[in-house]
Amino acid sequence: MSLFAGTELYRPPKCDRCQKLETECDCPPVDNTPAPLPPEKQTARLQLEKRKKGKLVTVIRGLDEGTPEPHLSAFLTKLKNICGAGGSIQSGAIEIQGDHLASIRQHLADWGYRVK
């Protein structure tokens, strides 16, 4: 129930696109999720980092920071299966446990990504 419902000040909500009442509007819903950039327009930056107790982690940065989380998690799953290792997404960077720099570099290049 809106603030002025039942009074002379009440104005029913209207659609922004067609200006019809929302109950009569036939406009399709708006999809605001951005499409991911194609691989050839992205540059993946690979790095090997050392963590606690000398553990090595392969980190991939620079993959379309505007990409929605489901796209990155699907990409992570693909890489984990290829490398046979665990991994996670930490603040927009994909981390794969272990030293898999060469194999990840090769697969990213095969998929069309620019690799540094």
C-alpha positions as CSV (number, residue, x, y, z in Angstrom):
1,M,0.0,0.0,0.0
2,S,1.4,3.4,-0.9
3,L,1.6,6.5,1.2
4,F,-1.4,8.3,-0.2
5,A,-3.5,5.3,-1.2
6,G,-7.2,6.1,-0.6
7,T,-6.8,9.9,-0.7
8,E,-7.2,12.5,-3.5
9,L,-3.4,12.8,-3.6
10,Y,-2.9,9.2,-4.7
11,R,-1.3,8.7,-8.1
12,P,-1.0,5.1,-9.2
13,P,2.6,4.2,-10.4
14,K,3.2,4.3,-14.1
15,C,5.8,2.6,-16.3
16,D,8.8,4.7,-17.2
17,R,8.9,3.5,-20.8
18,C,5.2,3.4,-22.0
19,Q,3.6,5.7,-19.4
20,K,0.8,3.2,-18.8
21,L,-0.3,2.1,-15.3
22,E,2.0,-0.6,-14.0
23,T,-0.9,-3.0,-13.8
24,E,-1.6,-2.5,-17.6
25,C,2.0,-2.3,-18.8
26,D,3.1,-4.9,-21.4
27,C,6.8,-3.9,-21.5
28,P,9.3,-6.8,-21.2
29,P,11.5,-6.7,-18.1
30,V,14.9,-5.0,-18.4
31,D,18.0,-7.1,-18.2
32,N,20.7,-4.9,-16.6
33,T,23.4,-7.6,-16.3
34,P,26.4,-6.6,-18.5
35,A,27.6,-9.1,-21.1
36,P,31.2,-10.3,-20.5
37,L,33.9,-8.9,-22.9
38,P,35.1,-11.3,-25.6
39,P,38.4,-13.1,-24.8
40,E,40.4,-11.3,-27.5
41,K,39.7,-7.9,-25.8
42,Q,40.9,-9.1,-22.4
43,T,44.5,-9.4,-21.1
44,A,45.1,-12.0,-18.4
45,R,48.0,-11.3,-16.1
46,L,49.5,-14.4,-14.6
47,Q,51.6,-14.4,-11.5
48,L,53.1,-17.0,-9.2
49,E,52.8,-16.0,-5.5
50,K,54.2,-17.7,-2.4
51,R,51.8,-18.1,0.5
52,K,52.2,-19.2,4.1
53,K,54.5,-22.1,4.7
54,G,56.0,-21.8,1.2
55,K,52.9,-22.8,-0.7
56,L,52.7,-21.6,-4.3
57,V,49.6,-20.2,-5.9
58,T,49.0,-19.2,-9.5
59,V,47.1,-16.0,-9.7
60,I,45.1,-14.7,-12.7
61,R,44.2,-11.0,-12.7
62,G,42.8,-8.7,-15.3
63,L,39.9,-10.8,-16.6
64,D,37.1,-8.3,-17.1
65,E,36.6,-6.7,-13.7
66,G,33.0,-6.0,-14.7
67,T,32.2,-9.6,-15.2
68,P,29.4,-10.9,-13.0
69,E,30.4,-13.5,-10.4
70,P,28.8,-16.5,-12.1
71,H,31.0,-16.1,-15.2
72,L,34.2,-16.0,-13.1
73,S,33.1,-19.0,-11.1
74,A,32.4,-21.0,-14.2
75,F,35.8,-20.0,-15.5
76,L,37.4,-21.0,-12.2
77,T,35.8,-24.4,-12.4
78,K,37.2,-25.0,-15.9
79,L,40.7,-24.1,-14.8
80,K,40.5,-26.2,-11.7
81,N,39.5,-29.3,-13.7
82,I,42.3,-28.7,-16.2
83,C,44.9,-28.3,-13.5
84,G,43.6,-30.9,-11.1
85,A,43.9,-28.5,-8.2
86,G,41.8,-26.4,-5.9
87,G,41.2,-22.7,-6.3
88,S,39.1,-19.7,-5.4
89,I,38.2,-16.2,-6.4
90,Q,39.7,-13.5,-4.1
91,S,38.8,-9.9,-4.8
92,G,38.4,-10.4,-8.6
93,A,41.5,-12.5,-9.0
94,I,41.4,-16.3,-9.7
95,E,43.7,-18.3,-7.6
96,I,44.7,-21.9,-8.4
97,Q,46.7,-23.9,-5.9
98,G,50.2,-24.9,-7.1
99,D,52.5,-23.9,-9.9
100,H,50.4,-24.2,-13.0
101,L,51.7,-21.2,-14.8
102,A,52.7,-22.9,-18.1
103,S,49.5,-25.0,-18.5
104,I,47.2,-22.0,-17.7
105,R,49.2,-19.8,-20.0
106,Q,48.8,-22.3,-22.8
107,H,45.0,-22.8,-22.3
108,L,44.3,-19.1,-22.0
109,A,46.1,-18.5,-25.3
110,D,44.2,-21.4,-26.9
111,W,40.9,-19.8,-25.8
112,G,41.9,-16.5,-27.3
113,Y,43.0,-14.4,-24.3
114,R,46.0,-12.2,-24.5
115,V,48.5,-13.3,-21.8
116,K,51.1,-11.4,-19.9
